[in-house]
Amino acid sequence: MKILHTADWHLGKRLQEYSRLEEQKLVLDEICRIADEENVDLILLAGDIFDTFNPTHEAVELLYKTLKRLSKNGTRAIVAISGNHDSTQFVEAPDPLARELGIFFYGKYENVIPVGRLDSGMEITRSESGFIELKLPGHNFPIRLILAPYANEVSLKTYLGEGDREGEFRTILSSKWNQLAYKYCDQAGVNLFVGHFFFMKEGEIPEAEPESERPILHVGGTQALFTQNLPDQIQYAALGHLHRYHAVGHDSIPVVYSSSPLAYSFSEADQTKNVILIELEPGKPATYRPIGLKQGRPLFRVKFDALAPALQWLEENPYCFVELTYETEHSIDAATRKSLMKAHDGIVNLIPQIKNPLGQANYSLQVEDLGKDMTTLFTLFYHSEKGQEPHAELLDLFKEVISQNDQL
């Protein structure tokens, strides 16, 4: 069978003042076309479906239209879990109706997806907290899925019981997953894990979380979950949370972050975004390959020290978002700033880099500065960061902000 793994759609997300919704429509259309062209049997959506707990109407509409299309009117199964950006109640709200189209939402560990047969012939044959077994028309073997949506420490304590020692929740989660695998996951079916947590191989340096990602609350005070916590019966672990495509180290199981479909912060500049096509059959290792996504505006970080080459680059790269650092002796003058901003509609950040700030080196705030008034401290901080004095309009705005705080 063929499975498509995707994650971290972050529907409704903005890049500062720039909406990404039209790009999200384009890239989700691309994902739908890939699913059809590859004749995929099952879609796994590994969390962070929305970007906020209260998504906009446009973001919700885009999700429903996309999932209806991906489900091929109920003939293709979709399993979607919630991530740390999602409201579990919001994600699970359409579940009773969505199930009729073979779309299964799972956000809260205490919930159990009902067993039963759908009109399409798709069937949930076994189910319990954190697990479902699917039978799909045209396949003579079951699909078992251990479901691990993001849950904060309070929710996990309710689900798993109290834990006091460092690393105990790792052990308890691992024990729960292994119990499910021992009970349900033999070699007569396909065995999958779908999770939205921060996984790493024990002893390796952890992958950095992207700038745009809300840092995940690490379980039980531990730094991360380890890939060795996953049951050996699992053939493929589909993960969400980290936005770069990569496989986390494991001796025998592919443990894979699919990537987000778009670059959502400049820490993701120059990354290729992917969905993952997995081919599986019972009792055999999974094969998988990334399929690069082409839609959406790429993000670039560039640096220039003269106007002419900067304008040339901007002209040659019109369809992107840019963080442009401009090296200068003092500050970016108004004419240069106007020329740059007029040349491109996607300059998100224009950052001056002072080559020799006021002839001083290594200027920094000192402990004795902390007794000074707020305006002076702000001026010193700005001087430290930018190598120049804040302009009058910025100072006025800062004074207005602190005066409002004083009133509160």
TORTORFI-377685 format. One record per residue (C-alpha): residue in three letters; residue number from 1; chain; x, y negated, z. Coordinates in pm, 1 decimal. Each point is the difference from the previous one (the first is absolute). Example, Ala and Ser with C-alpha at 12.3 -4.5 7.8 and 13.67 -1.06 7.14 Angstrom:
<sites>
SITE  residuo  num  cadena        px        py        pz
SITE      Ala    1       A    1230.0     450.0     780.0
SITE      Ser    2       A     137.0    -344.0     -66.0
</sites>
This chain:
<sites>
SITE  residuo  num  cadena        px        py        pz
SITE      Met    1       A       0.0       0.0       0.0
SITE      Lys    2       A      98.8    -364.8     -45.2
SITE      Ile    3       A     -12.9    -257.5     278.8
SITE      Leu    4       A      57.4    -375.7     -17.6
SITE      His    5       A     149.1    -164.3     309.6
SITE      Thr    6       A     -34.3    -374.9      50.8
SITE      Ala    7       A      -3.3    -232.5     301.7
SITE      Asp    8       A      20.0    -354.9     133.0
SITE      Trp    9       A    -237.8    -168.1    -242.3
SITE      His   10       A     -46.1    -293.4     244.5
SITE      Leu   11       A    -306.7    -119.2    -189.3
SITE      Gly   12       A     -60.5    -370.7      48.7
SITE      Lys   13       A     360.7     -77.1      86.8
SITE      Arg   14       A     144.2    -338.4     -93.3
SITE      Leu   15       A     356.7    -110.9     -59.2
SITE      Gln   16       A     -17.1    -320.6     202.9
SITE      Glu   17       A    -249.7    -214.0    -195.4
SITE      Tyr   18       A      -6.1     231.6    -301.3
SITE      Ser   19       A    -284.2     252.0     -35.6
SITE      Arg   20       A     105.5     343.1    -126.5
SITE      Leu   21       A    -353.2     126.0     -67.1
SITE      Glu   22       A      17.8     -18.1    -380.2
SITE      Glu   23       A     331.7     185.9       5.8
SITE      Gln   24       A    -153.3     260.0     230.9
SITE      Lys   25       A    -283.8      52.1    -249.6
SITE      Leu   26       A     254.9      56.5    -276.2
SITE      Val   27       A     218.2     242.9     193.4
SITE      Leu   28       A    -295.5     199.9     134.1
SITE      Asp   29       A    -128.9      27.0    -356.1
SITE      Glu   30       A     345.0     134.7     -89.7
SITE      Ile   31       A     -20.9     257.6     281.1
SITE      Cys   32       A    -342.2     110.9    -124.7
SITE      Arg   33       A     139.3      45.5    -350.9
SITE      Ile   34       A     294.2     203.2     130.7
SITE      Ala   35       A    -236.1     226.3     196.2
SITE      Asp   36       A    -206.1      62.4    -313.4
SITE      Glu   37       A     296.6      47.5    -234.1
SITE      Glu   38       A     162.7     249.2     238.9
SITE      Asn   39       A    -330.9     178.8      64.4
SITE      Val   40       A      43.5     -30.1     375.9
SITE      Asp   41       A    -214.6     217.4     231.2
SITE      Leu   42       A      43.3    -186.6     330.2
SITE      Ile   43       A      92.3    -354.8     109.4
SITE      Leu   44       A     174.0     -69.3     331.8
SITE      Leu   45       A     -17.9    -359.6     127.3
SITE      Ala   46       A     231.9     -19.5     302.1
SITE      Gly   47       A    -120.8    -308.9     185.3
SITE      Asp   48       A      15.2    -380.3      -1.0
SITE      Ile   49       A    -288.1      -8.2    -244.1
SITE      Phe   50       A     -77.5    -360.6      94.8
SITE      Asp   51       A     236.4    -269.3     121.9
SITE      Thr   52       A    -215.2    -119.6     290.9
SITE      Phe   53       A    -255.7     138.8     242.9
SITE      Asn   54       A    -265.4    -222.7    -163.5
SITE      Pro   55       A      59.6      20.7    -375.8
SITE      Thr   56       A    -167.7    -235.2    -243.7
SITE      His   57       A    -304.3      98.2    -199.3
SITE      Glu   58       A     214.8       2.7    -316.6
SITE      Ala   59       A     249.9     241.8     156.3
SITE      Val   60       A    -275.8     235.9     116.5
SITE      Glu   61       A    -167.7      -6.9    -340.8
SITE      Leu   62       A     331.4      77.9    -169.4
SITE      Leu   63       A      54.8     300.7     227.3
SITE      Tyr   64       A    -343.7     148.1     -62.1
SITE      Lys   65       A      13.1     -48.4    -375.7
SITE      Thr   66       A     349.0     149.7     -17.1
SITE      Leu   67       A     -81.4     304.0     212.4
SITE      Lys   68       A    -320.1      67.2    -195.5
SITE      Arg   69       A     203.2      -5.2    -318.9
SITE      Leu   70       A     278.0     215.7     147.3
SITE      Ser   71       A    -257.1     253.4     122.0
SITE      Lys   72       A    -135.1      42.6    -355.2
SITE      Asn   73       A    -352.6     -25.6     140.6
SITE      Gly   74       A      62.5     262.4     265.3
SITE      Thr   75       A     195.1     259.8    -195.9
SITE      Arg   76       A     346.7     -94.9     134.7
SITE      Ala   77       A      69.7       5.5     373.5
SITE      Ile   78       A     146.9    -299.5     183.9
SITE      Val   79       A     131.0       8.2     358.1
SITE      Ala   80       A      72.9    -343.0     153.0
SITE      Ile   81       A     132.7     -66.3     350.4
SITE      Ser   82       A      28.4    -331.5     183.8
SITE      Gly   83       A     326.7    -183.4      66.5
SITE      Asn   84       A     112.4    -254.0     256.8
SITE      His   85       A    -150.0    -286.8    -206.4
SITE      Asp   86       A    -341.5     167.5     -23.8
SITE      Ser   87       A    -301.3     -14.4     226.1
SITE      Thr   88       A     -95.6     364.3      56.8
SITE      Gln   89       A    -367.1     -94.8      32.2
SITE      Phe   90       A       9.7    -194.5    -325.8
SITE      Val   91       A     183.4     273.5    -189.0
SITE      Glu   92       A    -237.0     272.8     118.5
SITE      Ala   93       A    -321.8    -202.3     -41.7
SITE      Pro   94       A     -80.1     125.5    -355.5
SITE      Asp   95       A      98.8     360.5      78.4
SITE      Pro   96       A    -350.2     163.1      -4.5
SITE      Leu   97       A     -72.8    -141.7    -346.6
SITE      Ala   98       A     358.3      35.8    -124.3
SITE      Arg   99       A       2.0     372.0      85.1
SITE      Glu  100       A    -267.4      53.7    -264.8
SITE      Leu  101       A     262.2    -115.6    -251.8
SITE      Gly  102       A     271.3     221.9     147.2
SITE      Ile  103       A     168.0    -296.8     177.1
SITE      Phe  104       A      99.8      84.5     356.5
SITE      Phe  105       A     100.8    -285.4     233.8
SITE      Tyr  106       A     174.6      84.5     326.5
SITE      Gly  107       A      97.7    -262.0     256.2
SITE      Lys  108       A     -68.0     125.2     353.0
SITE      Tyr  109       A     136.4     320.8     147.0
SITE      Glu  110       A    -312.2      72.7     201.7
SITE      Asn  111       A    -204.2      25.2    -321.2
SITE      Val  112       A     -61.6     327.0    -181.7
SITE      Ile  113       A     -91.8      -2.0    -370.0
SITE      Pro  114       A    -315.0     213.3     -45.1
SITE      Val  115       A      30.7     331.3    -183.0
SITE      Gly  116       A    -225.4      63.9    -296.7
SITE      Arg  117       A     -32.0      26.8    -374.3
SITE      Leu  118       A     -49.9    -301.4    -227.5
SITE      Asp  119       A    -206.2     -14.5    -319.5
SITE      Ser  120       A     323.0      -6.5    -203.5
SITE      Gly  121       A      98.3     342.6     137.5
SITE      Met  122       A     268.2    -148.8     223.0
SITE      Glu  123       A     -14.6     142.6     353.5
SITE      Ile  124       A     137.1     -70.9     346.8
SITE      Thr  125       A      39.0     354.9     130.4
SITE      Arg  126       A     169.4     -63.7     337.7
SITE      Ser  127       A      50.2    -313.5     203.2
SITE      Glu  128       A     109.8    -122.8     340.9
SITE      Ser  129       A     159.6    -307.9     148.7
SITE      Gly  130       A     297.3     -91.5    -220.0
SITE      Phe  131       A     -63.3     271.4    -258.5
SITE      Ile  132       A    -213.5      93.7    -301.2
SITE      Glu  133       A       1.0     290.8    -242.7
SITE      Leu  134       A    -128.2     -67.7    -351.8
SITE      Lys  135       A    -110.2     229.4    -280.0
SITE      Leu  136       A      -7.2    -157.2    -346.2
SITE      Pro  137       A    -183.4     136.0    -304.2
SITE      Gly  138       A     241.6     168.3    -238.6
SITE      His  139       A     248.3      96.0     273.3
SITE      Asn  140       A     -11.8     337.4     170.7
SITE      Phe  141       A     199.7    -110.3     305.3
SITE      Pro  142       A     -74.5    -244.2     283.4
SITE      Ile  143       A     176.2    -333.5      66.5
SITE      Arg  144       A      87.3     -62.8     363.8
SITE      Leu  145       A      73.4    -354.2     117.4
SITE      Ile  146       A     137.3    -104.4     337.8
SITE      Leu  147       A    -114.3    -362.0      38.5
SITE      Ala  148       A     207.3    -247.1     203.0
SITE      Pro  149       A    -140.8    -353.2     -36.3
SITE      Tyr  150       A     172.0    -275.5     194.5
SITE      Ala  151       A    -115.1     -27.2     359.2
SITE      Asn  152       A     134.5    -222.2     273.2
SITE      Glu  153       A     132.8     139.1     323.8
SITE      Val  154       A    -329.5     -40.5     186.2
SITE      Ser  155       A    -190.9     194.8    -265.3
SITE      Leu  156       A     260.7     273.2      -8.1
SITE      Lys  157       A      -7.1      35.6     377.0
SITE      Thr  158       A    -377.1      45.9     -20.1
SITE      Tyr  159       A      44.0     261.0    -273.1
SITE      Leu  160       A     308.2     181.0     129.8
SITE      Gly  161       A       8.0     -66.4     372.8
SITE      Glu  162       A     229.7    -207.6     216.5
SITE      Gly  163       A     369.3     -11.3     -74.1
SITE      Asp  164       A     267.8    -147.5     221.1
SITE      Arg  165       A     342.0      98.4    -124.9
SITE      Glu  166       A     193.3    -150.5    -291.0
SITE      Gly  167       A     -75.6     207.4    -306.4
SITE      Glu  168       A    -288.0     195.1     157.1
SITE      Phe  169       A    -251.8    -117.1    -257.2
SITE      Arg  170       A     227.6     130.6    -272.7
SITE      Thr  171       A     -17.6     339.6     166.0
SITE      Ile  172       A    -375.6     -15.7      54.1
SITE      Leu  173       A     -72.6    -110.0    -357.9
SITE      Ser  174       A     231.8     267.2    -133.0
SITE      Ser  175       A    -171.7     260.1     216.8
SITE      Lys  176       A    -344.2    -109.3    -124.6
SITE      Trp  177       A     108.3      11.8    -365.3
SITE      Asn  178       A     163.3     338.5      45.8
SITE      Gln  179       A    -311.2     138.5     169.3
SITE      Leu  180       A    -209.3    -109.3    -298.8
SITE      Ala  181       A     253.3     143.8    -244.6
SITE      Tyr  182       A      18.8     332.4     187.7
SITE      Lys  183       A    -379.4      22.4       8.1
SITE      Tyr  184       A     -73.8     -93.9    -362.4
SITE      Cys  185       A     308.4     -26.1    -224.1
SITE      Asp  186       A     100.4     337.1    -138.6
SITE      Gln  187       A     147.9      67.4    -343.5
SITE      Ala  188       A    -340.3      72.1    -154.4
SITE      Gly  189       A     -64.6    -374.0     -41.7
SITE      Val  190       A     165.1    -334.4     -66.5
SITE      Asn  191       A     112.3    -173.0     321.7
SITE      Leu  192       A      39.0    -379.6      22.6
SITE      Phe  193       A      72.3    -264.8     261.4
SITE      Val  194       A    -131.8    -357.6     -45.2
SITE      Gly  195       A     128.6    -256.3     249.3
SITE      His  196       A      53.0    -367.5      68.7
SITE      Phe  197       A     288.8     -12.9     243.6
SITE      Phe  198       A     366.4     -91.6       7.0
SITE      Phe  199       A     191.0     322.5     -74.5
SITE      Met  200       A     373.4      56.0     -14.2
SITE      Lys  201       A     237.8     292.6      21.4
SITE      Glu  202       A     141.6      30.1     350.1
SITE      Gly  203       A     350.0    -143.6      16.9
SITE      Glu  204       A     -29.9    -214.7    -313.0
SITE      Ile  205       A     -22.2    -379.9     -17.1
SITE      Pro  206       A    -369.8    -100.1     -21.0
SITE      Glu  207       A    -136.1    -163.0    -314.2
SITE      Ala  208       A     -67.7    -372.3      44.2
SITE      Glu  209       A    -365.8    -103.5      10.2
SITE      Pro  210       A     -79.2    -257.2    -272.5
SITE      Glu  211       A     -41.0    -367.6      91.7
SITE      Ser  212       A    -367.4       4.9     -97.5
SITE      Glu  213       A     -78.8     307.9     209.8
SITE      Arg  214       A    -132.7     -36.0     351.6
SITE      Pro  215       A     254.1     197.6     207.6
SITE      Ile  216       A    -160.7     324.2     103.2
SITE      Leu  217       A     -53.2      66.5     368.7
SITE      His  218       A     239.3     285.7      53.3
SITE      Val  219       A    -165.4     287.8     172.7
SITE      Gly  220       A      55.0      39.8     371.7
SITE      Gly  221       A     286.1    -249.8      -2.4
SITE      Thr  222       A     201.0     217.6    -235.5
SITE      Gln  223       A     181.1    -154.2    -292.5
SITE      Ala  224       A    -154.7     222.7    -268.3
SITE      Leu  225       A    -146.8     340.7     -70.8
SITE      Phe  226       A     243.3     259.3    -128.9
SITE      Thr  227       A     -49.6     205.2    -315.5
SITE      Gln  228       A      83.8     310.0     201.3
SITE      Asn  229       A    -328.7     -57.8     187.5
SITE      Leu  230       A    -188.9     110.5    -313.3
SITE      Pro  231       A    -116.6     362.6     -24.8
SITE      Asp  232       A     204.7     232.1    -221.1
SITE      Gln  233       A    -317.7     118.5    -175.4
SITE      Ile  234       A     -46.5    -343.0    -159.8
SITE      Gln  235       A     100.0     -14.6    -367.8
SITE      Tyr  236       A      -9.8    -379.4     -42.1
SITE      Ala  237       A     -35.8    -290.8     245.3
SITE      Ala  238       A    -161.5    -309.8    -155.4
SITE      Leu  239       A      89.0    -308.9     202.9
SITE      Gly  240       A     -97.3    -365.1       9.7
SITE      His  241       A     139.4    -307.4     181.3
SITE      Leu  242       A     343.6     -62.1    -154.2
SITE      His  243       A     -32.9    -178.5    -335.1
SITE      Arg  244       A     305.2     143.9    -177.4
SITE      Tyr  245       A     -26.2     333.9    -179.6
SITE      His  246       A     229.7     251.2     165.8
SITE      Ala  247       A       9.2     349.3     143.3
SITE      Val  248       A      87.1      23.8     368.5
SITE      Gly  249       A     255.4     266.5      84.7
SITE      His  250       A    -132.5     349.3      70.4
SITE      Asp  251       A     157.0     339.4     -56.2
SITE      Ser  252       A    -292.1     158.7    -187.5
SITE      Ile  253       A    -307.5    -227.4     -21.9
SITE      Pro  254       A     -28.9    -305.9    -227.4
SITE      Val  255       A     -88.4    -284.1     241.0
SITE      Val  256       A     -74.5    -290.1    -232.4
SITE      Tyr  257       A     -96.0    -367.3      18.9
SITE      Ser  258       A    -169.4     -77.1    -331.3
SITE      Ser  259       A      60.5    -379.8      21.7
SITE      Ser  260       A    -254.7    -279.2     -19.8
SITE      Pro  261       A    -140.9     -62.9    -350.2
SITE      Leu  262       A     123.3    -362.3       1.2
SITE      Ala  263       A     294.9    -177.4     160.8
SITE      Tyr  264       A    -151.1    -185.9     294.6
SITE      Ser  265       A     305.3    -181.1     139.4
SITE      Phe  266       A     335.6    -116.8    -127.9
SITE      Ser  267       A     166.6     278.6     196.5
SITE      Glu  268       A    -155.6     220.2    -271.5
SITE      Ala  269       A     145.3    -206.4    -285.7
SITE      Asp  270       A     130.7     210.8    -289.3
SITE      Gln  271       A    -165.9     319.6     128.8
SITE      Thr  272       A    -174.7     231.6    -244.8
SITE      Lys  273       A    -346.9      85.4     128.4
SITE      Asn  274       A    -141.4     349.5     -48.6
SITE      Val  275       A    -268.5     255.5      47.3
SITE      Ile  276       A     109.6     360.4      55.1
SITE      Leu  277       A    -120.5     291.7    -211.9
SITE      Ile  278       A      19.0     327.3     193.2
SITE      Glu  279       A     -47.4     349.3    -144.1
SITE      Leu  280       A     -82.4     273.0     247.1
SITE      Glu  281       A    -114.3     357.3      26.9
SITE      Pro  282       A     -30.5     225.3     304.3
SITE      Gly  283       A     314.7     145.9     146.5
SITE      Lys  284       A     245.2    -195.7    -217.6
SITE      Pro  285       A     204.5    -318.3      50.0
SITE      Ala  286       A    -153.9    -322.2    -127.1
SITE      Thr  287       A     136.5    -180.0    -302.5
SITE      Tyr  288       A     -51.3    -374.1     -19.7
SITE      Arg  289       A     106.2    -302.1    -200.0
SITE      Pro  290       A     -55.9    -374.7      28.5
SITE      Ile  291       A    -187.5    -178.3    -275.8
SITE      Gly  292       A     101.5    -364.2     -25.0
SITE      Leu  293       A    -270.4    -266.3       8.1
SITE      Lys  294       A      34.9    -285.6    -245.9
SITE      Gln  295       A    -283.3    -236.5      89.1
SITE      Gly  296       A      28.9    -302.6     227.6
SITE      Arg  297       A     246.3    -283.2      32.5
SITE      Pro  298       A     345.0     109.2     115.4
SITE      Leu  299       A     175.0    -187.4     280.4
SITE      Phe  300       A     350.5    -141.2     -41.4
SITE      Arg  301       A     252.7    -166.9     226.6
SITE      Val  302       A     231.0    -226.1    -201.4
SITE      Lys  303       A     264.5    -259.6      80.3
SITE      Phe  304       A     126.1    -295.2    -207.0
SITE      Asp  305       A     229.3    -295.5      57.5
SITE      Ala  306       A    -101.3    -202.3    -305.7
SITE      Leu  307       A    -331.2    -100.6    -155.9
SITE      Ala  308       A      58.1     109.1    -362.1
SITE      Pro  309       A      61.9     373.8      64.6
SITE      Ala  310       A    -286.4       5.8     250.5
SITE      Leu  311       A    -242.1    -142.8    -256.3
SITE      Gln  312       A     124.3     242.6    -263.9
SITE      Trp  313       A     -56.2     300.2     228.6
SITE      Leu  314       A    -347.3    -120.5      94.4
SITE      Glu  315       A     -90.8     -44.0    -366.8
SITE      Glu  316       A     121.9     352.1     -82.0
SITE      Asn  317       A    -193.1     156.7     290.9
SITE      Pro  318       A    -345.7    -158.6       0.4
SITE      Tyr  319       A    -202.0     291.2     146.4
SITE      Cys  320       A     138.9      49.2     349.3
SITE      Phe  321       A      16.7    -144.5     348.5
SITE      Val  322       A     327.3    -162.3      98.0
SITE      Glu  323       A     190.8     -82.9     314.6
SITE      Leu  324       A     249.4    -250.4    -134.5
SITE      Thr  325       A     300.0    -108.4     204.2
SITE      Tyr  326       A     160.0    -318.3    -129.0
SITE      Glu  327       A     353.1     -81.1     109.4
SITE      Thr  328       A      59.3    -370.5      48.8
SITE      Glu  329       A     234.3    -235.9     180.9
SITE      His  330       A    -280.6    -175.8     185.3
SITE      Ser  331       A    -367.9      74.0     -63.7
SITE      Ile  332       A    -205.9      74.2    -308.4
SITE      Asp  333       A     -87.2    -341.5    -139.6
SITE      Ala  334       A    -356.3     -75.2    -101.9
SITE      Ala  335       A      71.3       3.7    -375.9
SITE      Thr  336       A     168.3     342.5      15.0
SITE      Arg  337       A    -276.0     142.4     216.9
SITE      Lys  338       A    -266.0    -133.6    -238.3
SITE      Ser  339       A     179.6     143.8    -305.3
SITE      Leu  340       A      27.5     344.7     159.2
SITE      Met  341       A    -358.9      16.6     123.2
SITE      Lys  342       A    -134.9    -128.0    -332.3
SITE      Ala  343       A     198.5     264.0    -192.0
SITE      His  344       A    -166.2     301.3     165.2
SITE      Asp  345       A    -333.6      75.3     167.0
SITE      Gly  346       A     134.9     278.7     220.5
SITE      Ile  347       A     265.4    -168.1     216.0
SITE      Val  348       A    -107.8     112.2     345.1
SITE      Asn  349       A     304.0    -123.7     192.3
SITE      Leu  350       A     248.2    -267.5    -103.2
SITE      Ile  351       A     283.9      15.9     249.3
SITE      Pro  352       A     281.7    -256.0      19.0
SITE      Gln  353       A     336.5     144.7      92.3
SITE      Ile  354       A     231.1    -274.6     117.5
SITE      Lys  355       A     356.7      68.9    -111.1
SITE      Asn  356       A     156.0    -222.4     268.4
SITE      Pro  357       A    -268.0    -125.0     238.3
SITE      Leu  358       A      95.2    -351.7     106.2
SITE      Gly  359       A     365.5      95.0      -5.5
SITE      Gln  360       A     -54.0     217.6     306.9
SITE      Ala  361       A      63.6     370.1      39.4
SITE      Asn  362       A    -180.3     251.7     216.9
SITE      Tyr  363       A    -237.2    -254.9     153.4
SITE      Ser  364       A    -235.1     179.0     240.3
SITE      Leu  365       A    -230.3     -69.1     290.4
SITE      Gln  366       A     163.2       7.0     342.8
SITE      Val  367       A    -142.8     102.3     338.4
SITE      Glu  368       A      20.6    -357.4     127.0
SITE      Asp  369       A    -226.3    -111.5    -287.1
SITE      Leu  370       A    -296.3     182.6     156.6
SITE      Gly  371       A     -71.9    -283.3     242.3
SITE      Lys  372       A     -74.0    -242.7    -280.6
SITE      Asp  373       A    -346.1    -101.0    -121.3
SITE      Met  374       A    -185.8     204.7    -262.9
SITE      Thr  375       A      57.1    -241.8    -288.2
SITE      Thr  376       A     372.6     -10.6      63.6
SITE      Leu  377       A      13.8     377.5      29.6
SITE      Phe  378       A    -187.0      35.9    -329.0
SITE      Thr  379       A     242.4    -243.5    -166.2
SITE      Leu  380       A     297.7     196.9     133.1
SITE      Phe  381       A    -155.0     330.7    -109.6
SITE      Tyr  382       A     -73.5    -130.8    -349.6
SITE      His  383       A     353.3    -139.4     -17.2
SITE      Ser  384       A     136.4     337.4     107.3
SITE      Glu  385       A    -205.9     192.1    -256.8
SITE      Lys  386       A       6.1    -237.8    -297.7
SITE      Gly  387       A     310.0    -209.0      58.3
SITE      Gln  388       A    -192.3    -324.7     -29.5
SITE      Glu  389       A    -238.7    -224.7     190.5
SITE      Pro  390       A    -374.6      69.8     -36.5
SITE      His  391       A    -171.2    -261.8    -215.4
SITE      Ala  392       A    -246.0    -243.7     153.5
SITE      Glu  393       A    -316.3     176.3    -127.7
SITE      Leu  394       A     112.2     330.8     152.5
SITE      Leu  395       A      76.7    -166.1     332.4
SITE      Asp  396       A    -340.6    -168.2       3.1
SITE      Leu  397       A    -168.3     333.8     -69.4
SITE      Phe  398       A     195.4     167.9     281.2
SITE      Lys  399       A     -98.1    -274.6     243.1
SITE      Glu  400       A    -364.5      41.8    -100.6
SITE      Val  401       A      16.0     374.9      64.0
SITE      Ile  402       A     153.8     -30.7     346.1
SITE      Ser  403       A    -243.6    -274.0      94.0
SITE      Gln  404       A    -290.1     233.1     -86.5
SITE      Asn  405       A     154.9     273.4     214.4
SITE      Asp  406       A      29.8    -246.7     288.6
SITE      Gln  407       A    -372.9     -78.4     -30.6
SITE      Leu  408       A     -85.0     369.0      15.1
</sites>
